[in-house]
């Protein structure tokens, strides 16, 4: 059974799916059960959302509402969306990716400037993250970025073919070159403990560098038999969540390189994904996915 909840005035509505046998996708113990889909807001519907961030401390979810050139912030608590707020700043025209640190501050990759913008928890402009002190810092072109332990910032610099690590204030700490044998690196993710994982979308291979490493090595074989076109990754609780854009799924990979199954699938119905871009994992056990071509954000309950 599907229950639809409406909030008036405006066009903000949430579709809530009750758990039933066909709602869980994929083999193995870890299941994704469709819970809530955020479609639209009081100030207009979501338009091609590409990024989403979950706070590790607060109950906040921030969405890069790419087509509308804004961020949307929601409070998600107890399995329900309780509040929403629109964030629009002149420094962000085309948000592609969004992250939050342990203070709830917001960082967003703007696709027009190709710069990482730092906002306060409330959405006030605080500055840019430009990896001050990094070699050739003026030529950095971020493709992606993540915030790891101690709020360090990990930047995938496609122009310099490297990963740059900065402190929470954006000051350069170190860099690691991308593997020369890679096809096209599209995303990265720090693990607990400070290792760094890279996603090679062209070859469907994952690479890793240890916390104190100076290079990346592959730790999976070619994963093409499991996924079509992976575009982004998230590390959580010992697993790597791979967003397969063309396959419309989330694929689970262990740190030993083993495949743990596929969740969801390509489609328009609730619980299915249509060209998803990014995801995050909320602290109390929910996977939040930017379902781009369905113009929504889907939230799945993770059940072991």
Secondary structure by P-SEA (a helix, b strand, c coil): cbbbbbbccccbbbbbbccccccccccccbbbbbccccccccccccccccbbbbbccccbbbbccccccbbbbbbbccccccbbbbbbccccccccbbbbccccbbbbbbccccbbbbbcccccccccccccccccccccccccccccccbbbbbbcccccbbbbbcccccccccccccccccccccccccccbbbbbbbccccbbbbbcccccccccccccccccccccccccccccbbbbbbccccbbbbbcccccccccccccccccccccccccccccccbbbbbccccccbbbbbbbcc
